[in-house]
Amino acid sequence: MAKQSYLSSSIRSIMMAGFGTALLAGAPAFAQDQQSEEDQGADEKETVVEKIQVTGSRIRTDGLDSATPIEIITTDIAEDQGLSTLGELLRTSTVAAGSDQLIAAYSVGFVTNGGSGAESISMRGLGASRTLVLLNGRRAGPAGTRGAVSAFDMNALPISIIERVEILKDGASSLYGSDAVAGVINIITKKGEGGEVNVSGLAPFEGGGETYRVNGTYGKAFDRGSWRVVADYNVNTGVKRGDRDYFDCSERYLFDYETGERADPIDPRTGEYHCSESGFGLFHATGTRLPPGTSGGRFQYNYDGFDAQDPTTINPYYPEIGSEGSNPYVTAVPDGWYWAGYNKEGDGLLDGGRHPARMNATVIPETTVASVYLQGDYDLTDTTSMYGELLHSSRNTKSESVRQFWTREIGYSAISAVPGFEGSSFVLPVHYTDHYGNDTTVDYSRAVVGLEGSIGFWNWDASYQRSHNSGEYKQDIILFDSMIMAQENLLGIPCEGRVTETSGRACYEYDWFDPQNMFGNQNQEARDFLFGQDVGNTTYKQDTFDAYITGDLFNMPAGPVGVAAGVYWQRDELKDTPGENTLAGNSWGLSGAGITQGSAITRAVYAEFQMPLLRDLPGVESLDLTASGRWTDVSAYGSDTTFKVSANWTIGAGFRVRASRGSSFRAPALYELYLENQTGFISQNSDPCLNWVESTNERVRQNCAADGVPETYTDTLGSSGSILSISGGGAGQLKAETSISEGIGLVYTSPEGVFAASIDYYDVVINNQISNVSGGAVLSQCYNSEDFANEPFCDQFQRNDGSDDGDWSIIQVRGGYLNTAEQVVRGVDIVVTYQDSFDFGDLRVKLDHTNQIQRSFQQFPTDEPQNNIGLVGNPRHVGSLNTTLNRDDWSFNWNMSYYDKTEDYSYYGFDDTTYRENQVRFVAETPTYVLHSLSATTTFNDNMDVTFGIGNLFDKQPPKVSPTASYTFGNVPLFASQLDYLGRRAFFNLSYSF
């Protein structure tokens, strides 16, 4: 092979093995530029292998010598802390730990981006779509299911394939293109010769959430190339609500505002605080105004046979209504029924909590992932090589949950229509079912083929990549046409000879007042009639071509000027086809959706220059300037340019300053462009013109009057019901997001290499951020507009003409994706490392800390920016302290992760609510949260490594919050991924090398 300059080979190694910021790590080369040609060639062979020399430590290397902040995570840390997935590994980084991340648990009961079981990483809390994920320096295509697929699913890549992960904590669109707004995650796979078989497991002390993994790899090098194959199989058994005390019961968790005493009702059946869950039974309405602190309650069947009072002898409304000891609305109740929920005491009897189906509901889904990975390279000539990669991963995720269903379409029935009941009030039969499962399979494949070579002192590379995602999602549903027919039975319409219109089910006379049906014990005939399963399919294809050339352009007094230039092409194609019942609007109680389909082609050219400006001056050992630029054209919206300039100033005595400023952009994701009619419902109370005559907002009063809504429109009685809310893509109107990222940092390294530290400030401002504008926001923007007559938001909804019947309610409103928002992120990253050798062994300590100063979001220019830092899931301070001691054949690791206290009171503006007319305080805060892990590793016979340890060493449980203030599992806040759901657990790893 032809001789190459040291700088050129450094650039080539960076582009091939690490980040494509071609010249960022080139600075150290200049001090050796006077070597002999022979020594230069020897160095070249070393530097081509890896960008950064990773030490033998089992913790992250520092990345302190780079011109921009880079965090390097080796996967050995996963063994030390009992981490099973790439997502878990990345969430240990402070760039992810400071914000809520998408984890598999969130997809249970919620529709999340990427579908059930998908996990992604959002750097700095800016969103997964603003974090670029690379695999060996090349873009990793999206994976997942449903229409909103845009990010790489971290489950698609087994941790056994990975050598290390490089996290660039800075925007980099000028080199990588769209999505590199918050930063870049570059996953580097294992290389080299030899084989290894690995078996690992994790078992929580309380049971549930066990993880088992087996994988093997083998690689071979020969004269003209090498190859490696990896196979991996991983099983997570999942966690159910009944597996943990902190998940199995959602207490109200309220406190008297004056005394601080617990204000929850007591369940007389258990003697404990009542579990307040969505329930079942005959929901009771009197049709009259009731005394404060009371309600209609619920009639329930006495499944447990406890001693319950006769409902006809209870009158919680006395003395305002009726006589003492006599129910004024219900005069007869059949045996086995009791009354609950009519006042605080009666609330303790409400059913729903600890229902068997609810205890079986999923918290962490059961997931199985099988993967195979192949890579190889072959020297075609002395100056040209061919390389390739092939990854295939198959993930299956299963979850179970519970839901209610009721006679929504016909509403309440007279209580006398229920066999055995007599009275003047009304009831709504509400039923439970465990028919709410999800079964998702995602097959993800990625193939890369490329050529690389050299022409004199210049190196080149050209590669083609295709990623193909194919997902199938099976969702248990309740059939809308069957529900209509079942409710019509209550209206006296017989079943005989009738068949449902869409699903083709023969009519079945479902008994709405059967206690077993309410409990969820429907017979098979009822289940066959009411329930079904929808099967949807998602495909996402991404093709990319990338070619670049790099080398030394010319010499300056301080050294050669390096350059890298390239061209890039990308095609994305998405098609999501929901199940046939969802498409037909035949899924009762769940959102509807159409077929989401679209494509986009991206073309780009880019270049980067590194200029050594100064060398060997007082106060300036070296000063290098790096500049890069990119022109990108996306067929879906147009073209844009981005730039980045960074400086690396080595002062001397171990001190160095680094600074950068650059622009980034994010092209609209395909689902943001082409998402097809996702439907749901919002309350008529979202209408600013409802009872506008009492509004204190003069502009709303003027605009509602101008719209013809009369002063008499004060309630929704007789209206058409809820507002149909339609959300869709913004093709034809969306533009790219743009951002400016700035950073400056100070780095110190002691001369002997014992101590090192860095502190970096970051500031990112995103303009024209794409956000999903809700139906309620559309209505608010319309009626708060200063130019009401020309306000485009006012064209996005349809209102009834109530001239004849007084019904001025809104029929439907269309929201969707628009360029409206601005987001600002600021903070400080601190890294400190200490390593030295002592008589008792080699010690290494590393502290990573992030202080988040601001992460504010402003959806519309008239909105007040909302700073999310300090809210639940977004701690101001996060960090980890990792300590490793190597002694003889043993290595000991202790890791501590800590998260600052958080609270949502500042978001709400208050900390109180009312419960049964009493002022109470809700809990919407989490204390400082600290987790510890401890492990030990030893080697036998030089080829077998054994690791064993304890995660969550002190069994730190998640904090409790009030469900009235947060989404929760039990009383555990749901959207706070920093919290540990498993509890104390043992883990092990056995590795045999050959």
N, C-alpha and C positions, 0 to 999 in steps of 0.2 A: 504494500500500500504506500502511496506517495506520502512524503513528509508533510506535516501540517504545523502551523504555528500553535503555540500553547494556548493562546487566546481562542483561536478557532476551535480547537478541540474542546475547550471548556464550554464554549457556546454550544457546540454540538451535543455534548453530554447533557447540558441543561435542557435543551429542546427535546432530547430523546427520553431522558430518564426522569426528569423532574419538571418543574414549572417551565412553561414556554417563555417566560420573561428572559429572553435569551442572554442578556448581558448583566443581569442583576448580581450574579455571583462571580463575575469575571474579575473583579477588582484585585483579589489576592494574587492574580497571575502576574501582575506587572513587576512586582518585586523580584520575580525569578526570570524576567525576560532576557537576561544576559547569559542564561545557561548555554552549555554547548549543545549542538544539534543532537548528539547522542543522548545526553541527559534529558533534553527536551522530548525526544521520542519516548523515552522510558516513562516520563511523567505523563505523556499523552495516553499511554496504555492504561495507567492507573485512573486518570480522571474521566476517561470515557465511561467507566463502569457505573459510577454513581455521581450524582450532583453533590450530595452532602455525605461526608463520612459519618456514619452512625456509630456511636460507641456501643460497647457490649452491654450497656445498662438496660434494664427492663423498664425504664421510664422514658418519657419524651426527651428528645434532645432539644437544645435551646433555640436554635435558629437565630442566634444573636448577631451573626456576622453578615446578615443579608441587608440589602438596601431598603427593603420594606419588611415589616414584621411578618415572620413565618413561624408557625408552630409545627413541629414534627412529632407525630405520634407513632410509635412502633406498636405492633399488635401484641408484643410480649406483655404489654400492660393489661391486655384483656385477660391473659392467664393469671396475672397477679391479683386482679380484682374480681375474677369470676364473671366476666362480661361475655355474652354469647353472640351478640350481633354487632354489625357495623354501626347501626344506629346508637346502641348503648355506648360503644367506644367513642363516637363523635360527641355524644352528649356530655362526656367528661370535660370537654374543652370549654373554657369560660366564654368563648365566642358564641356557644350554643346554650350553656347553662344559665345565662342571664335572661333568657326568655322562654316562654312556653313553646315546646316542640310538638310536632304531630307524632303521636305514638299510637300503636295499634288499639289501645284501650279506648281511644276517642271515637273509633268507628263503630262502637257498639251503641246502637240507638241514635247515632248521628250520621248524616251523609257527609263524609270528609273527602277532600281532594285526594284522588288516587284510589278511592274505594276502600272496602273493608280490609283491615290489616296493614295498609300501606303506612310506611314511616319515612319521613323526610327531615332535612335539617335546614333550619332558618338561622343564618348567621346574623348576629346583632339584633335579632327580632324583626328583620326586614322582610321575612317571608321566604319560603323555599324557592319560589320562582325568581328570587333575586340572589340566589346562591348558586353558582355554577359548579357542577360536579364533573370532574374529569376522571378517566380511567387510563392510566399510563400516558397522561398528557393529552388525551383526546376526549371529546365530549361524550358523556354517557347518556344515552337516550332515555326518555321518560318511560316509566313503567307503572301499571296499575289498572284500575277499572273505572267505569262510569265516564261521563262526559268531561269532568274536570281533571284530566290527566295532563300534567306538565312537568313534574319533577321526577328525578330518579328515585326509585324505591330502594331504600337501604337494605331491605330484605333480599334483593336480587343478587347480592354479592356476598358470599360467605366469608367470614373473617379469616378462615384458613388459607384463602388465596392471597391475602394481603401481606406485604412486607412492611409497609409504613403508609401513613397518610400525611400529606403536606397541606397545611391550611394557610393560605395567603390571606392575611387579615386586612385586605385593601381592595378597592375596586380595580378591575383590570380589563375593562371592555376594549381598550385600545389594542389588546393582544388577543383576547379570547372572544370578543364579540358580545352578543346579547346575554343577559342574565348575570354577568359578573359585576353586580352592583355592590353587594355587601362584601364579596370576596370569592375565593376559589378554593374548592376542596379537590385535591389531586390524589387519587388512590394509586399507589404503586404496588404492583403484584410481585410475588416471589420469583426469583430466578436462581440459577446455579444448578450444580449437579447433586445427585444423591436422592434418597427417598426417605419418607417419614410416614409413620402411621400414628394417628392421634385419636385418643378417646377422652372425652370430657363429660362432666355432669354437674348439675346444680340441684340441690334439694332444700327448699325452705323447711325450717323446723316445724312449722304448722301444717305443712302439706298443701298441695296445690301450687302450680307454677314451676313444676320440675322441668328441667331442660337437659336433654341428652344429645350428644353430638359424636359422630365418628367420621373421620376423614383420612384420606391418604394422598400422598403426592410422590411423584418420582420424576427426576430430571436427568438428562444425559447430555454431555458435551462431546463433540467430535471435532475433527480437524477443521471443518468448514462451517460449523454451526452448533446449535444446541436445541433441545426441546424439553418441555415439562408438561405434565398432566396432573391435575388436582381433581379429586372427587370428594364431595362433602354431603352429609345427610344430617339434618338438624331437626329436633322435635321439641316444641314447647307445649306442655300439656295444658296450659292456660290456668286462669284463676276464676273461680265463681264467687258470687257474693257470699255464699254460706261458708266459704273457706276462711274468712277473716272476720273477727268481731267488729272491726271498724268499717266493714262494708255491709253487714247484714241487717242494719236497722238505721233508718233515717229519722233521728229524733229532731224535733223542732229546734232544740238548742237555743231557747230564748230565756232572757233574764229580766226580772222586774226592774224597771228603770230607776226606781227609788231605792229599793232595798238590796238589789243585786242578787236576790234569791232566784232559783230556777223557777221558770214560769210554765214549763211543760206540763200537760196533763199526765196523770198516772194511769197506766193500763191495769185495771183491777184483776185481770186474769194472770198477770205476771208480777205485779207489784213494782214494775220498773217504768221508766219514762216511756211514753207511747211512741211507737214507730209510725211516723206520718208518711204513708206512701199513697200513691194513687190506688183507689179501692174499687169495690164492686158491691152490688146490691141494688136496692130500690131507692134511688136518690129522690128525696121528698121535697115538694114545694107546696106551700099553703095557699099561694095566690094572694096573700095579704101582707101588709107591713107588720114585721115582728118586733118585739121589744129589743133594745140594744143588748148585745152579748149573746143573742140566741139566733138560731137558724132552723131551717126545715129538717136538717139532719138526713139520716139514711136508715132505711129498714134493712136489716141483715138477718141471715139465717144463722141459727145457733149450731154451727157445725161441731163445736167442741163440747156442747152439752153443759155449759156452766150455768150457774143459777142467775138468770136474767129477770129483770122486772117486767111485768106485763105492760106493753106500750100504752094500752088504753088508760092506765092509771097514772101516767106521767104528764104533767103540764108545766113545762119550764117557762111558759109565758104568763103564768099567774103572778101578780093580780091584774096585769094589763089586759089579759085576754082569758076568758073562761073562769072556771072554778078550780080550786085546789084539788089535786088528786084525780082529775078527769081530763083526758086528752080532748081538746076542743075540736080537733080535725079528724081524728081516727077513732071510730067506735068499735071496731072489731078487727082482730088480728089472728090469723091461724096459729096453731101450735108450732113452736120451733122458731118463731121470729121475734126479734127484739129491736129496740130503737137505739140509735147511736148518733152522735155528732150534733145534737141539738143545743148544747152549751159546752163549756169547758170540761165539766165532769163527763158528759156524754162523748166528748172527743176521744177519751181514753178507750172507748169501746169500738172505735172504727176499725174495720178490717182492711187488709192490704199488706201491712208489715209482716215480714217473715212468712209470707205465703210460700208453699213449697216450690212453685214455679219461679218465684222471685229469688229464692235462695239458690236456684239452679242457674240463674241468669249470669251471663258472662261479664267479667270485668276485664281480664286479659284474654284475648281469643286464643283458641287452640290453633297452633301453626306448625306446619311441616314444610321444610324446604329441602329440595334435592338439587345439587348443582354439580356441574362438571366444567372444567376450564382447561384449555390447551393453549400453549404458546410455543413458538419456535422461530428460529432465524437460520439463514443459510447464505454463505458467501458465494455469490454467482461468479464474481471475479475478485481480483485483489482490491478493487475500489468500489464495488457495488455489492450490496447485500439485500436479501429479501427477508421479510419478517411477517408474522401473522399471529392473530389471537382469535380464539373462539370461546365464547361463554354461553352456556345454557343453564337457566335456573327455572325451576318449577316450584311455585309456592301454593299451598292450600291453607286457607284460613276459615275456621268455623266459629260461629258465635250463636248464642241463644239469648233470648230476652222475653219479656212479657209485655202485653199491651191490653188496653181496654177497647171494647166496642159497645155501642149503644144505639138506641133508636133515634139517631141524629136527624134523619129526614122527616120523621113524623112528630118528633118531640115527646112531650109528657103525655101520659094516659091518666084518666080518672082512676083514683085508687080503688074504686069499687069494681073496676075491670079486672083486678087481680083476684084470683080465686081465694076466698076466705077473708078478704079485707073489705071493710066498709068505712065510709067517711066522705068528707067533702073536699079533700085535697087531691094532689096529683103526684105521680111517681114517674121516674125515668129509669127503666131497667138498664143497668150497666154491668157488662160481663167481662170476665178475665179470660185470657188465652195465652198459652205458651207458644202459639203458632206465630213466632216472630223471629225465626232463625235466619242466618245468612251463611252461605257456602260459596266462597270465592276461590277461584283458581287462576293464577297468573303465570303464563309461560313467557319468559323473557330470553331472547337470544341476541347476541352481539358478535359480529365478525369483523375483523380488521385484516387487511392485507396491504403491504407497503414495500417500498424500495427506499434504500438510503445509500449514499455514497459520497465520494469526494472528487472534486476536480481541482487539482493543485492544492492550494491552501483554502479552498472553499468546500463547504460541506452542504449537502442537499438531502431533502427527505420529501417523499410524496406518499400519501396513504389514502385509502378509501375505507370507509366504515359503514356498516349497516346495523342498526338495532331494530328489532322487531318485537313488539309487545302484543301478546294475545291474551285477553282476559275474559273469563266467564263468571258472572255473578248471579247466584240463585238467591232470591229473596222470597221468604214466606209472606203471603199477602192475604187480605180479606177481600173477597170479590164484591165489587160495588153492586153489580146487578143482582147477586144473590142477597145482599143486604136489603136492597129495595123490595125484593119479593118477600123476604122474611118479615119485613115490617108491614107489608101490605096484608099479611095474615092477620095482624092486629086490627086492621080496618075492616075485616070480614071478607076479604077477597080470598076465595078458596084456592088450594094448590092444584087441584085435579087438572091434569093435562097441560100444565104450564111448564115452560122451559126458559131459562134465563137467556137474554138476548145475545150477550157477548160470549160468555163462558160455556153456554150450552148445557147447563146443569138442570136436571129434573128437579122441580120444586119440592121442597121438604118443609113440612109444617114445624118450624122451629119454635120451641116453647120459651118465650122470653121471660117467663116468671118461674121457671124451674130453678131451685137453689143450686143444683148440681151444675147446670149450664152457667149460672152466674159465677160459680167457683172456678170454672175452667175445665170441668169434667164432661165436656160434650161427648155424646156417643159418636161412633164412626160415621153414621149416616149424616149427622149434623155437620161434622167436620168436612166430609166430602162435598157437602152442598155449599158451605160458607167459605171454605178456605181453599187456597191454591198456592201455586209457586210460579213466580215470574223468573225467566232466564234471560239475562241481557248479555251482550257481547261487546267488547272493546278491542279495537286494534289501533296501535300507534306505530308508525314506521318512521325512521329517521335515517337518511343517507347523508354522509358528509365526505367531502374531498378536501384535503389540506396539503399544500405543497409550499416549501420554503427553502431558501438558501441563506447561508450565513458564513461570514468570514471577516477578515480584517480589510478595511477600506483603504486607509493610509495611516501614516505615522505622524503623531504630534510630539512635541518635546517631552511630554509626560508619558507617552506610550501610544500604541496603535488605537485607532478608532474602529470599533467593531460595529457590524451592521447585521441585521437579520431582516429579510423581506419575504413576504409570501402572499399566496392567494388562497381563498377559501370559498367553498360552495356547500350548501346544505338544503335538503328538502325534508319537510315535515308533513306528515299526513295522518289525520285522526278520523276515526269513525266509531261512534258509540251508538249502539242500537239497544235501547231498553227492551224489557220483556213486552210481549204482545198486549198484556193487560194494562201495563203502564202506558204504552202508546195509545191505547184505546180509552184511557181515562177510567179504567175499570178496577183500579186498586183503591179500596176504600180507606180513607184516613191518611194516606201517604201522598207525597207530592207527585205530580205527574211530570212527564218529560217527553220530548220529541227526539228524533235522531240528530245527534250532533256530528257534523261532518265538515271537514275543510282541510285545506293544505296551504303551504307557504314555501317559497323558495328564497333563500338568502345567498347573496353574493358579497364578497368582501376582498379588499386588499389591505395589507398592513405592513408596517415597517418599524424597526426599532434601531436606535443608535446609542452607543455608549462612548462617551468622550472623557478620557483622563485629562482633567484640566490642570491639576497641580500635583507636584511630588516633592517630598523632602525639603519642605520649607519650615521655618519656625511656626509652630502651632498648626501646621498643615502637613502631616505625613503623606496624606493623599486626599484628593478631592475629585470625585467622579460625578458626571452628570449623565443621566439616562433619559432619553426622550422617545416616545413611541406614539404612533397615530394609526388610525384605522378608518377606512370608508366602508360603510355597510349599506347594502340595498336589500330591503325585504319586500317581496311582492305584495304582501298584504297591506302595507301602509306607505312605503317610500324609503328614502335614504337618509342617512345620518352619518356624522363624523364624531370620533372621540379621540382624546389625547391623554397622555400622562407624562409628567415630568417628575423625576426623582433625583435627589442628590444624596451622596454618601461621603461624609467628611470625617476622615480619621484625624483626630486632633493630636493624639499622642498620649503616652502614659496610660494607655488602655482605654481612653475615652473616644467615643465616636458619636456623631450626630447624623441622623437620617431624616429626610423629609420628602414629601411627595404631594402632588396635586394633580388630579386627573378628572376627566369626565367619563361617565358610563351611561349606558342606555339599556333598556329592556324592551324588546319588541313584544307586542301583545301575544300572549299564548293563544294557541288555536282555540281552546275552549272559551277564552275571553272574546274571541272574534265570532265563533260560530255556535256557541251553546244554544240549543234549541228549546225554547219555551218550557222552562222549569216552572211548574205551577204550585201554588200553595194558597193559604188564606191568612188574612190579617183582619183585625177587628175594625168595625166601623168607628170605633173611638179614635182611630188614627186620622180621621177626617178633621182638619182644623176648623171646618165650617159647622160641625156639629155643636149646637148651642153657642154659636159665635157671638150671640148678643151679650153673653156674659164674659167674653174674652177681654183680657186687659191689654192685648196686643192690637193697637189701633190699625196697623197695616193689615192684619188678618181680618179685622172687622170691615175695613174698606173693600178689600179684595173679594171677600165672600159676598158682600152686598152687590158688588159689581158683577159677580158671577150669577146673580139672580137667586141665590139661596136666601129664603125669607127668614126673618127674625123668629118665626114660629117653629123653625126646625130645631127643636131642643132635645129630642130623643129619637131612638131608632125603632120605636114600637111600630110594627107594620112594615118595616123595611125588608129589603130582599136578603137580609142575612149578612154574613161576613163578606169582605171584599176579596175577590179573586185577584191574587197577586201573581203576575207573570214576570219571570226574569229570563233574559236572553243575552246573546252575544252582541258585541258592538261593531260588527264588520261594517266598513264604510265610514265610520266616524272615529274609531280609536286611533290614536297616535302612540308613538313610543314614549315610554317614560324616560326622562333624562335626570341625571344626577351629577353632582360635584362632590368629590371625595378629597379630603385633605388630611394630612397626618404629619406629625413631627415627633421624633423620639431621641432619647439619649441612651447610649449603651456603654457599659463599663465592663472590662474584662481584666482581672488581675494578671500581672506578668507571669506568675507561675501557673495560671489556669485553675486556681483553687476556687475563686469566687467570680461570679458574673451576674450582672443585673441589667435590666432594660426597663424604661418607662416610655410608653408611646401614647400620644393623644390622637384620637380620631374624630372626624367630623364629616358626616354624610348628609347631604340635602337632596331629597328626591322631589322633582317637580312633575306635574301632570301624571301623578300616580294613578294607575288604573285601579278602580275600586268598584265593588258591586253595590250599586245604589239601591236601597230597599224601596218598597212601595211607599212606606211611611215617609221616607226622606223625600221622595218625589212630591208627595202632597204638601209637605212642609215647605219645600223650596218654591212651589207654585204660589201658595197663598202668603208667603213672606216676601215675595218678589217686589222690588221697587218699580219694575216695569211689567206689571201684571198683564197688560194687553198683549205684550210680545214675548212673554216668558215661555220658552220651549218646554219646560217641565209641565206646563199646563196642558200640553197636547198628549200627555202620556197616560191619561185616565179618562174614564167614561162615567158620567153621573146620571142618575135617573131624573126625569122631568116630573117633579111632584106637583105640578099645577092642579091635577085632578084628584090625586089621592094623598097628597102630603108627603110622599116618599121621595126624599131628595138624597137618598143614600148613594154611595159610589158602587158601581157594578164591578169594575175591574180597574187595576192600575198596572202599568208596565214599568218595571225597573230594569236593571241590567248593568252592564259594564260600561263605565265612562271614565274619561280622563278628568278627574276633578280634584284629586287630593294632593296634599303635600306632606311629606314625612321628614323629620329631622332626627338624626341620631348623633349623640356625642358621648364620649367617655374616655377612660384611661385604662390601658393594659399595663400590668406590672409583672415582670418575670425576675425571679431571683434564684440562683443556683449556687450550691456549695458542694464541693467534692474534695476528698482528701483520703490518704491512707494512714491507718493507725495500726497499732499492735493487734487490736482486736478485729481488724478487717478494713475493707474499703467502704467508705460511707459517702452517700450522695443524697442531698436534700434539694428539692425543687419546690418553689412556691409560684403558683400562677394566680393572679388576682385581677379582677376587672371591676372598676368602679364606673357604673353606668350613670351618666349625668343627665341625659335627656333622651327620650324616645317619644317624640310628640307626633300626633296625627291630626291633620286638619282636612276634613272631607270636602268642605266648601269654603270659599273665601270669607263668607260671612260667619263661619263657625269659629268658636274659640278653640285654639289648639288644645288637645288633650294629651298630657304627658303621662305615659303609662308606667314610667319607672316608679317602683315602690308599690304598685298594685300587685295583687295575688298573681303569682306566676311570673312576675317581673322584678325580682329583687335588685336593689341598688348595688349591693356588693355580693360578688360570688367568687369562689376560689377553691383551690385544692392545694394541699401540702402533701407531697409524696416523698417518702424516705425509704432508701434501699441500703441494706448492709450486706456486703458479700464477704463471706468468711469460709475459707477452704472450699469445700464442694457444696456449700449451702449459700442460698440467697434469701434474705428476709425482706419483705415489703410491707410497709404500713402506709395507707392512704387515708387522708381526711379531706372530705369535701364539705364546704360550708356555704350556706345561702342566707342572705340577710332577711330580717323580718319584713313582712309585707302587710298591706291593708287596703281594703276597697272603700273605706269610709269617705275618703277624699273624692272618690269617683261619684258616690251617691250624694254626697253633701250632707249626710246625716247618718246616725247609727241606731235609729229607733224606728219602730213600727207599732201597730196595734194588734193585739191578739185578744179577741173577745172583749173589745172596748177598753182593754188595759194597755197602758204604754209599756212596751218592753224593748229591751236592747237585743239586737241580733249580733252575731259574731261573724265578722268578715275580715279576719286577720290571721296571719300565721307567724309564730315566733321564729327567731333564728333557728335554723335547721342544720344539724351537723350529722354526717354519716361517716363511719369508719369501716375500713376493711383491713384484714391482716392475713398474710400468706407466707408460705415457705416453699422453696424449690431446692431440690437436690438432684444430683446426677449419679447414676449407677452404671458401672462398666463402660463409661465414656459414650454410651449410645442410648441411654434411657433417662429421660427427665421426668420427674414427678413433682407436681405442684398440688398443694392442698391448702385450703384457707377458709376463712369465715367472712362473709359479706354482711354488711349492717351489723357489725360486731355487738353493739349494745342494744339491738332490737328496737331501734328508733321507729316509733309508729307515726303515721301522718297526723298532722294537727286536725282538729275538728272545727268546722264552720257551720253556720246555719243555712239550711237549704233555701230559706227565703231570700238569701243574699247571693247564693252561688249555685252553679250546677254541681251536683255531688254524686258520688257513690257512697251510700251511707251518709256519713258526715264528712267525708274526705273531699276536699275541693278537686273537681275534675280537671280543670284546665291549669294545672301546675305540674308540669312533667318533671320538675326537680324532686318531687316527693317519691319515696320508696313505697311500692305497693306490696312487696313480697315479705318484708320482715327479715329477721336473722336467717341466714342460710349457709349451708356448707357447700363447698365446691372443690372439684379436683380436676386434674389434667394429667394424663399419661401420654408420653411421646416417645416413640421408638424410632431411632434413626438408623439408616443402613446405606 
